[in-house]
Amino acid sequence: MLALAIDTALDACAAAILDSAAGRILAQESQSMPRGHAEALMPMIARVADAAGIKLAALDRVIATTGPGSFTGLRVGLSAARGIALAAGKPVVGVTTLTAFAAPHVAREEDHPVISAIDARHGHVYFQAVTGNGKVLIPPRVAPLEEALRAARFGPACLVGNAARLLADQWPNDLSGPPVLVDQTAAPEISWVAWLGAAIENPAKSPAKPLYLRPPDAHPQRAAHIARQDGGQIPAPDGGPVPARPNPA
């Protein structure tokens, strides 16, 4: 299988092409990037395809991270993945960032639980907890930091993701002892995104849909209105009146 993997969910823009039959990544590129994914992604994909020596039409599958992560970044990556898959006539699948962060540690089948955590700001984290062999202990959710720290009840853990240090700094050692590993990285490794996506047997069960876990911070103004030129009032969306601006002299 030839698969293109894309990640723009967090503070990186990354792409890779995997040849699963050959058992290797043919080409990959990743750039640290808090913003600007829309401008960087397509040129990066073109460079990776050239380095791999393949045409995008030859792909068997397209893979994209689905979040949680940046609302804008997720839309960029998922839109590109869907467009390329549509043009190639091939399926597109999604891989969560939390799973991708945990994958290298689960692959080693360690004895300790793996807790993936992403900074959701305002004292919250997106997180999930799995056993060392990948069995779900806590499914993906957004929660206050204090709730995530209660995962210490599962024992000394591997803390991974861009909020790994945030958890480690407040980890309740009296419950489980200190973390056995703190792997603070800004974004998951794109090679693991590729391998996880290629391993999905049924693409229909792993759709490339955003995993937001919470609504966006920005909301439309309920009292937004346009002033009438006669100085009157225009009803607000909730039915109440809102004052119109006076006409300029």
N, C-alpha and C positions, 0 to 999 in steps of 0.2 A: 504494500500500500504506500502510495505517495501522499503525504498529508502536509498541508500548510497550517501552522499554528500561529495565532496572533494574540498578543496581550497588550491592551492599553488601559487596563482597569485601574491601575495605581500610578505610582511615580516613575513609570518606565514605558517605553515604546519598544516592543520586541516582536520579532518574527523568526520562524524557523521552518525548514522543510525536512521532514523525516521520511526515510525509506525504511519502513518496518520490515520488509523482506530481507533487506541487507543488514538490518539491525543497527542502523546508525543515522545520525543527523547529517544531512548532506551540506547544510549551510545554516547559519543563524546570525542574528545581529540583535543587540540590545543597547538602548541608550537611556540613561537616566533623564527623566523628563516629567516634571510636575505638571506641565501644560504644553500645548502645542502638538498634541498627538495627531490632530487632523491634517496638519501640514506635513508631518514627518512619516506617517505610516505607509502610504502608497509608494513613495520613492524607496523606502526601506524594503518593502515586499519585492519591488522590482530588482533591487540589488541582490537580495537573497536568492531569488529565482535564477538570476544570471549566474551567481556563484555556484548554485546547485546544478546548473546546466539543464534546466527543465523549463517548459512552458506551463503557464498556469492552467491551460486547457488540459494538461496531462494529469492534473491532480485527481486523486480518488476521493479525497475528503478535505474539508476545511474545518479548522478547530478555532474556537475563540473563548477567551475567559469571559465569564458571565457576571462576575462580581462575587461578593460585594466590593464596591469601589467607587470611584468618581462617576457621577451621573454622566458628565460630558464624555469622559474617557470611554466608558462602556458603550455609549451610543456610537462613537467613532469606530471602535473595533468590531462591534457586532454588525454595523452597517456595511463595513468593508467585507467582512466574512460572508455575509449573505449575498452581497453583490458578486463576489468572485465565485461562490458556489453556484449561483444562478447561471452565470455565464458559462461555467464549466459543466453544468448539468449534473452536479455531484452533491451529496449531502453535506450539511454543515451541522456541527455538534458543539455543545457548550461544556466547559469545565469550570467549576467554581474556583475562585482564587484561594479560598480556605483549603480546599482539597489539594490544590497545586502546591501550596506552602507545605502541607503535611507529607506529600508523596515521597520525597527522598528519605524521610525518617521511617515511614511505614514500610518502605521497600526493604529496609534493613531488618524488619521484624524484631524490633527492640522490645524489651519487656515493659517499657514505660509508656504511659499514655502520651499522646501528642496533642497539644492544644495550639490551634492556629488562631491568631488574633490580629485584627486590623483596626487601626485607630479610626473610630467613628466620630471623634471630637466630642466636646461638651461632656467629658467624663464618661463616655460610652465606648464600647468596642463591639465590633462584629467578631464573633468567635464560634468555634466548634471544638469538640473534644472527641478523639477516637482512641481506641486501644492501639497497642504497638503493631497489631496486625490489621488495623483499619476498621474494626467494628465500631459503630457509632455509639458514643457515650452521651454526648449532648449534640443535637442537630444544630445547624447554622441558625444563629439568632443575633439580634442586637440587644445589648443589655448594659446596665451600669457596670462600671469596673468592679464594684464590690460583688456583683453577682458572678462575674467571670472568675473572680478569685476563689469562689467556692468550689471550683473544679479541683482545687487542691485536695479535696476529699478522696480523689482517685489515686493519690500517691504521688511521689516525686515524678515530675513530668518534663517532657521536652516542650519548651515554649518557642513557637516559630511565628514569623510574620512581622509586619512593620510595627506592631505594638508588643512584641515579645519582651522588650526591655521595660515597657510600661508595666506589664504584669509582673515581671521579675522583681522590680523595685519595691513592690508591695506584697510579694508572695508570702502567705502565712506559713512560715516554716514550722510553726508549732503543730500544724495539721499533718504535714506530709514530709517535712524536711525540704531542703532547698531544691530548686529545679536542677535536673541533671544536665540540661543543655538550654542555652538561650541563643537562638539563631535569629538575630535581628536583620532582616533584609527588606529593602524597599518594595520589591516585587518578586513573584515566584520565578523560578528558572523556566525559561521558555522551552527548554528541552523536555522538562517534565510535563508541561502543558501538552506538548506534542504527543508524548508517549501515552498519557492518560486519555487523550482524545482518540488516539488510534486503537486503544484497547476496548472502546465502547462497542459492544456487539450490535445493539439496536439503536441507530441514530434517533429514531422517533422518541425514545425514552430519555434522551439527553438533548432537548432542544436548545438552540442558541437564543435564549431569552434572558433578559437581565434579572439578576437576583439582587434586588435593591435592599430588602429587609426592612426599610423604613421609607417614608415619603421624603421628597426633596425639602431642603430648608427654605427655599424660595416659594412664596405663594402669591397668587394674584391679589391685588388690592380689591377688597369688596366694595369700597366706595369710589372706585375709579369712575370718572365721568368726563364728558366733554361739555364745556360751558356753551350755553346758547348765546347767540349774538344779541338777543334782546334782554339779556341780563336775568332771565328766568331760571328756573330750577329743572334739572333733569333727574328722574328717579335713579337711585342707586340700584345695583343688581338685586339687593334684598328687599326692594320695594320702598325704602325710606327716602326722603328727599335729601339732596346734597346741595349745598350752596354753589351757585355758578359764579365764576369770576366776573367782576364788573367790566363793562366794556371800556377799552382804553379811550382816552380823550382824543 
